[in-house]
Amino acid sequence: MKHTYNIHEAKTHLSKLVEEAAVGEEIIIAKSGKPKAKLVPYADEPRREPGRYKANIQLSATFFDPLPVEELRAWEGTSK
């Protein structure tokens, strides 16, 4: 369920609003009746694991070969 509070009310009852958000309530903080912020429960982000998808990436054997001269010239914008 969504609840909207003005900034003054939110400052006065911040602890209560944090507890409500922690259990899944959607808390909207408004200024002059216009929504400005949303209070949501904190969730730990999963740790990044370098190389986690290494087995899923396949490069061709020629991926790092130099470009042919014609293609290199095209990228450089030269004709000679």
N, CA, C and O atoms as a GROMACS GRO file, in nm:
protein
  320
    1MET      N    1   0.084  -0.118   0.000
    1MET     CA    2   0.000   0.000   0.000
    1MET      C    3   0.089   0.125   0.000
    1MET      O    4   0.193   0.127   0.065
    2LYS      N    5   0.047   0.227  -0.072
    2LYS     CA    6   0.125   0.349  -0.084
    2LYS      C    7   0.075   0.454   0.015
    2LYS      O    8  -0.046   0.478   0.027
    3HIS      N    9   0.170   0.517   0.086
    3HIS     CA   10   0.136   0.626   0.177
    3HIS      C   11   0.216   0.749   0.136
    3HIS      O   12   0.334   0.738   0.102
    4THR      N   13   0.152   0.866   0.140
    4THR     CA   14   0.221   0.990   0.106
    4THR      C   15   0.223   1.081   0.228
    4THR      O   16   0.121   1.100   0.295
    5TYR      N   17   0.342   1.137   0.255
    5TYR     CA   18   0.361   1.228   0.368
    5TYR      C   19   0.429   1.353   0.318
    5TYR      O   20   0.514   1.347   0.228
    6ASN      N   21   0.392   1.469   0.376
    6ASN     CA   22   0.464   1.590   0.339
    6ASN      C   23   0.599   1.592   0.413
    6ASN      O   24   0.619   1.516   0.507
    7ILE      N   25   0.688   1.677   0.372
    7ILE     CA   26   0.824   1.677   0.426
    7ILE      C   27   0.825   1.700   0.577
    7ILE      O   28   0.896   1.632   0.650
    8HIS      N   29   0.746   1.796   0.625
    8HIS     CA   30   0.744   1.823   0.770
    8HIS      C   31   0.698   1.701   0.848
    8HIS      O   32   0.757   1.665   0.950
    9GLU      N   33   0.593   1.638   0.801
    9GLU     CA   34   0.540   1.518   0.865
    9GLU      C   35   0.644   1.404   0.861
    9GLU      O   36   0.660   1.330   0.958
   10ALA      N   37   0.713   1.392   0.748
   10ALA     CA   38   0.815   1.288   0.734
   10ALA      C   39   0.931   1.311   0.831
   10ALA      O   40   0.983   1.216   0.890
   11LYS      N   41   0.973   1.437   0.847
   11LYS     CA   42   1.081   1.468   0.942
   11LYS      C   43   1.039   1.433   1.084
   11LYS      O   44   1.117   1.378   1.162
   12THR      N   45   0.916   1.464   1.116
   12THR     CA   46   0.865   1.440   1.252
   12THR      C   47   0.856   1.290   1.282
   12THR      O   48   0.882   1.249   1.395
   13HIS      N   49   0.819   1.210   1.184
   13HIS     CA   50   0.794   1.067   1.204
   13HIS      C   51   0.891   0.978   1.127
   13HIS      O   52   0.855   0.868   1.087
   14LEU      N   53   1.014   1.024   1.106
   14LEU     CA   54   1.108   0.951   1.023
   14LEU      C   55   1.130   0.807   1.071
   14LEU      O   56   1.127   0.715   0.990
   15SER      N   57   1.151   0.787   1.200
   15SER     CA   58   1.175   0.652   1.251
   15SER      C   59   1.059   0.558   1.217
   15SER      O   60   1.081   0.445   1.175
   16LYS      N   61   0.938   0.605   1.236
   16LYS     CA   62   0.819   0.525   1.206
   16LYS      C   63   0.812   0.494   1.056
   16LYS      O   64   0.781   0.381   1.017
   17LEU      N   65   0.841   0.593   0.973
   17LEU     CA   66   0.835   0.573   0.828
   17LEU      C   67   0.942   0.475   0.781
   17LEU      O   68   0.917   0.394   0.692
   18VAL      N   69   1.060   0.482   0.840
   18VAL     CA   70   1.167   0.387   0.805
   18VAL      C   71   1.123   0.245   0.839
   18VAL      O   72   1.145   0.153   0.760
   19GLU      N   73   1.061   0.226   0.953
   19GLU     CA   74   1.013   0.092   0.991
   19GLU      C   75   0.905   0.044   0.895
   19GLU      O   76   0.903  -0.074   0.858
   20GLU      N   77   0.816   0.132   0.855
   20GLU     CA   78   0.711   0.093   0.760
   20GLU      C   79   0.772   0.052   0.626
   20GLU      O   80   0.732  -0.048   0.566
   21ALA      N   81   0.870   0.129   0.580
   21ALA     CA   82   0.937   0.097   0.453
   21ALA      C   83   1.011  -0.036   0.463
   21ALA      O   84   1.012  -0.114   0.368
   22ALA      N   85   1.071  -0.063   0.578
   22ALA     CA   86   1.148  -0.185   0.597
   22ALA      C   87   1.062  -0.311   0.584
   22ALA      O   88   1.113  -0.417   0.547
   23VAL      N   89   0.933  -0.299   0.614
   23VAL     CA   90   0.845  -0.416   0.601
   23VAL      C   91   0.770  -0.418   0.468
   23VAL      O   92   0.681  -0.500   0.448
   24GLY      N   93   0.808  -0.326   0.376
   24GLY     CA   94   0.753  -0.331   0.243
   24GLY      C   95   0.653  -0.225   0.205
   24GLY      O   96   0.605  -0.224   0.091
   25GLU      N   97   0.619  -0.135   0.297
   25GLU     CA   98   0.525  -0.027   0.262
   25GLU      C   99   0.595   0.071   0.169
   25GLU      O  100   0.714   0.097   0.183
   26GLU      N  101   0.521   0.126   0.074
   26GLU     CA  102   0.576   0.227  -0.015
   26GLU      C  103   0.548   0.364   0.045
   26GLU      O  104   0.432   0.402   0.061
   27ILE      N  105   0.653   0.436   0.078
   27ILE     CA  106   0.641   0.567   0.142
   27ILE      C  107   0.684   0.674   0.043
   27ILE      O  108   0.798   0.674  -0.003
   28ILE      N  109   0.593   0.766   0.011
   28ILE     CA  110   0.622   0.877  -0.078
   28ILE      C  111   0.632   1.003   0.006
   28ILE      O  112   0.545   1.030   0.089
   29ILE      N  113   0.738   1.081  -0.016
   29ILE     CA  114   0.756   1.208   0.054
   29ILE      C  115   0.732   1.318  -0.048
   29ILE      O  116   0.793   1.322  -0.154
   30ALA      N  117   0.640   1.409  -0.012
   30ALA     CA  118   0.598   1.514  -0.105
   30ALA      C  119   0.627   1.653  -0.050
   30ALA      O  120   0.637   1.673   0.071
   31LYS      N  121   0.640   1.748  -0.141
   31LYS     CA  122   0.655   1.888  -0.105
   31LYS      C  123   0.548   1.963  -0.183
   31LYS      O  124   0.542   1.953  -0.306
   32SER      N  125   0.466   2.036  -0.113
   32SER     CA  126   0.353   2.108  -0.173
   32SER      C  127   0.264   2.014  -0.253
   32SER      O  128   0.210   2.050  -0.358
   33GLY      N  129   0.248   1.891  -0.202
   33GLY     CA  130   0.160   1.794  -0.266
   33GLY      C  131   0.219   1.722  -0.385
   33GLY      O  132   0.154   1.635  -0.444
   34LYS      N  133   0.344   1.756  -0.422
   34LYS     CA  134   0.408   1.691  -0.536
   34LYS      C  135   0.513   1.592  -0.487
   34LYS      O  136   0.600   1.628  -0.409
   35PRO      N  137   0.505   1.466  -0.532
   35PRO     CA  138   0.602   1.365  -0.488
   35PRO      C  139   0.746   1.407  -0.522
   35PRO      O  140   0.775   1.452  -0.633
   36LYS      N  141   0.835   1.393  -0.422
   36LYS     CA  142   0.977   1.429  -0.441
   36LYS      C  143   1.070   1.312  -0.416
   36LYS      O  144   1.180   1.308  -0.471
   37ALA      N  145   1.029   1.216  -0.332
   37ALA     CA  146   1.118   1.104  -0.299
   37ALA      C  147   1.034   0.983  -0.259
   37ALA      O  148   0.918   0.995  -0.221
   38LYS      N  149   1.098   0.866  -0.269
   38LYS     CA  150   1.034   0.742  -0.228
   38LYS      C  151   1.125   0.674  -0.127
   38LYS      O  152   1.245   0.660  -0.151
   39LEU      N  153   1.070   0.631  -0.017
   39LEU     CA  154   1.143   0.557   0.086
   39LEU      C  155   1.117   0.409   0.063
   39LEU      O  156   1.002   0.365   0.066
   40VAL      N  157   1.224   0.334   0.039
   40VAL     CA  158   1.211   0.191   0.008
   40VAL      C  159   1.300   0.111   0.101
   40VAL      O  160   1.394   0.167   0.159
   41PRO      N  161   1.274  -0.019   0.118
   41PRO     CA  162   1.360  -0.100   0.205
   41PRO      C  163   1.500  -0.114   0.146
   41PRO      O  164   1.516  -0.118   0.024
   42TYR      N  165   1.598  -0.121   0.231
   42TYR     CA  166   1.737  -0.139   0.190
   42TYR      C  167   1.759  -0.285   0.152
   42TYR      O  168   1.714  -0.376   0.222
   43ALA      N  169   1.827  -0.306   0.042
   43ALA     CA  170   1.860  -0.442  -0.001
   43ALA      C  171   2.007  -0.445  -0.039
   43ALA      O  172   2.053  -0.362  -0.118
   44ASP      N  173   2.081  -0.539   0.017
   44ASP     CA  174   2.221  -0.554  -0.019
   44ASP      C  175   2.232  -0.592  -0.166
   44ASP      O  176   2.160  -0.678  -0.214
   45GLU      N  177   2.324  -0.526  -0.235
   45GLU     CA  178   2.352  -0.561  -0.373
   45GLU      C  179   2.443  -0.683  -0.374
   45GLU      O  180   2.533  -0.694  -0.290
   46PRO      N  181   2.422  -0.775  -0.466
   46PRO     CA  182   2.513  -0.890  -0.471
   46PRO      C  183   2.654  -0.843  -0.506
   46PRO      O  184   2.672  -0.752  -0.586
   47ARG      N  185   2.752  -0.907  -0.445
   47ARG     CA  186   2.891  -0.872  -0.474
   47ARG      C  187   2.925  -0.909  -0.617
   47ARG      O  188   2.884  -1.014  -0.668
   48ARG      N  189   3.002  -0.820  -0.680
   48ARG     CA  190   3.048  -0.850  -0.816
   48ARG      C  191   3.160  -0.952  -0.807
   48ARG      O  192   3.246  -0.947  -0.719
   49GLU      N  193   3.158  -1.043  -0.900
   49GLU     CA  194   3.255  -1.151  -0.903
   49GLU      C  195   3.330  -1.146  -1.036
   49GLU      O  196   3.276  -1.189  -1.138
   50PRO      N  197   3.453  -1.094  -1.037
   50PRO     CA  198   3.526  -1.086  -1.164
   50PRO      C  199   3.539  -1.224  -1.229
   50PRO      O  200   3.569  -1.324  -1.162
   51GLY      N  201   3.516  -1.228  -1.359
   51GLY     CA  202   3.530  -1.353  -1.433
   51GLY      C  203   3.413  -1.447  -1.422
   51GLY      O  204   3.420  -1.561  -1.469
   52ARG      N  205   3.304  -1.403  -1.362
   52ARG     CA  206   3.190  -1.490  -1.340
   52ARG      C  207   3.130  -1.544  -1.470
   52ARG      O  208   3.081  -1.657  -1.474
   53TYR      N  209   3.134  -1.465  -1.575
   53TYR     CA  210   3.075  -1.506  -1.702
   53TYR      C  211   3.180  -1.546  -1.806
   53TYR      O  212   3.149  -1.556  -1.925
   54LYS      N  213   3.302  -1.568  -1.762
   54LYS     CA  214   3.412  -1.598  -1.853
   54LYS      C  215   3.379  -1.718  -1.944
   54LYS      O  216   3.413  -1.715  -2.063
   55ALA      N  217   3.317  -1.819  -1.893
   55ALA     CA  218   3.286  -1.939  -1.972
   55ALA      C  219   3.180  -1.910  -2.078
   55ALA      O  220   3.166  -1.987  -2.174
   56ASN      N  221   3.103  -1.801  -2.062
   56ASN     CA  222   2.994  -1.770  -2.156
   56ASN      C  223   3.040  -1.685  -2.274
   56ASN      O  224   2.962  -1.666  -2.368
   57ILE      N  225   3.162  -1.634  -2.273
   57ILE     CA  226   3.211  -1.545  -2.378
   57ILE      C  227   3.304  -1.623  -2.470
   57ILE      O  228   3.399  -1.687  -2.424
   58GLN      N  229   3.276  -1.616  -2.598
   58GLN     CA  230   3.360  -1.685  -2.695
   58GLN      C  231   3.405  -1.584  -2.801
   58GLN      O  232   3.322  -1.517  -2.863
   59LEU      N  233   3.535  -1.575  -2.821
   59LEU     CA  234   3.590  -1.488  -2.924
   59LEU      C  235   3.647  -1.575  -3.034
   59LEU      O  236   3.701  -1.683  -3.009
   60SER      N  237   3.635  -1.526  -3.156
   60SER     CA  238   3.693  -1.603  -3.266
   60SER      C  239   3.845  -1.592  -3.258
   60SER      O  240   3.897  -1.500  -3.194
   61ALA      N  241   3.915  -1.683  -3.322
   61ALA     CA  242   4.062  -1.684  -3.320
   61ALA      C  243   4.119  -1.560  -3.386
   61ALA      O  244   4.233  -1.522  -3.358
   62THR      N  245   4.043  -1.495  -3.474
   62THR     CA  246   4.093  -1.378  -3.546
   62THR      C  247   4.045  -1.246  -3.486
   62THR      O  248   4.063  -1.141  -3.546
   63PHE      N  249   3.984  -1.250  -3.370
   63PHE     CA  250   3.925  -1.130  -3.311
   63PHE      C  251   4.027  -1.018  -3.293
   63PHE      O  252   3.995  -0.901  -3.316
   64PHE      N  253   4.150  -1.050  -3.253
   64PHE     CA  254   4.250  -0.948  -3.227
   64PHE      C  255   4.349  -0.930  -3.341
   64PHE      O  256   4.451  -0.862  -3.325
   65ASP      N  257   4.321  -0.989  -3.456
   65ASP     CA  258   4.408  -0.970  -3.572
   65ASP      C  259   4.399  -0.824  -3.620
   65ASP      O  260   4.296  -0.760  -3.603
   66PRO      N  261   4.508  -0.772  -3.679
   66PRO     CA  262   4.502  -0.635  -3.731
   66PRO      C  263   4.398  -0.623  -3.843
   66PRO      O  264   4.367  -0.720  -3.912
   67LEU      N  265   4.345  -0.501  -3.858
   67LEU     CA  266   4.248  -0.478  -3.964
   67LEU      C  267   4.317  -0.479  -4.100
   67LEU      O  268   4.433  -0.441  -4.110
   68PRO      N  269   4.247  -0.522  -4.203
   68PRO     CA  270   4.302  -0.511  -4.337
   68PRO      C  271   4.324  -0.363  -4.370
   68PRO      O  272   4.252  -0.277  -4.320
   69VAL      N  273   4.422  -0.333  -4.452
   69VAL     CA  274   4.460  -0.195  -4.483
   69VAL      C  275   4.341  -0.115  -4.534
   69VAL      O  276   4.322   0.000  -4.493
   70GLU      N  277   4.259  -0.172  -4.623
   70GLU     CA  278   4.144  -0.100  -4.678
   70GLU      C  279   4.046  -0.058  -4.568
   70GLU      O  280   3.996   0.054  -4.567
   71GLU      N  281   4.019  -0.149  -4.474
   71GLU     CA  282   3.925  -0.119  -4.366
   71GLU      C  283   3.985  -0.015  -4.271
   71GLU      O  284   3.914   0.074  -4.225
   72LEU      N  285   4.113  -0.026  -4.241
   72LEU     CA  286   4.180   0.071  -4.156
   72LEU      C  287   4.173   0.210  -4.216
   72LEU      O  288   4.147   0.308  -4.146
   73ARG      N  289   4.197   0.219  -4.347
   73ARG     CA  290   4.188   0.350  -4.415
   73ARG      C  291   4.046   0.405  -4.409
   73ARG      O  292   4.026   0.525  -4.392
   74ALA      N  293   3.947   0.317  -4.422
   74ALA     CA  294   3.808   0.362  -4.414
   74ALA      C  295   3.777   0.420  -4.277
   74ALA      O  296   3.708   0.521  -4.266
   75TRP      N  297   3.827   0.357  -4.172
   75TRP     CA  298   3.806   0.407  -4.036
   75TRP      C  299   3.879   0.538  -4.013
   75TRP      O  300   3.829   0.627  -3.944
   76GLU      N  301   3.997   0.552  -4.072
   76GLU     CA  302   4.076   0.673  -4.056
   76GLU      C  303   4.027   0.785  -4.148
   76GLU      O  304   4.065   0.901  -4.128
   77GLY      N  305   3.945   0.752  -4.246
   77GLY     CA  306   3.894   0.853  -4.338
   77GLY      C  307   3.994   0.893  -4.445
   77GLY      O  308   3.981   1.000  -4.505
   78THR      N  309   4.092   0.810  -4.470
   78THR     CA  310   4.189   0.838  -4.574
   78THR      C  311   4.166   0.744  -4.692
   78THR      O  312   4.111   0.635  -4.675
   79SER      N  313   4.207   0.787  -4.809
   79SER     CA  314   4.187   0.702  -4.927
   79SER      C  315   4.315   0.636  -4.975
   79SER      O  316   4.312   0.546  -5.058
   80LYS      N  317   4.427   0.680  -4.923
   80LYS     CA  318   4.555   0.622  -4.970
   80LYS      C  319   4.619   0.539  -4.864
   80LYS      O  320   4.727   0.483  -4.886
   0.00000   0.00000   0.00000
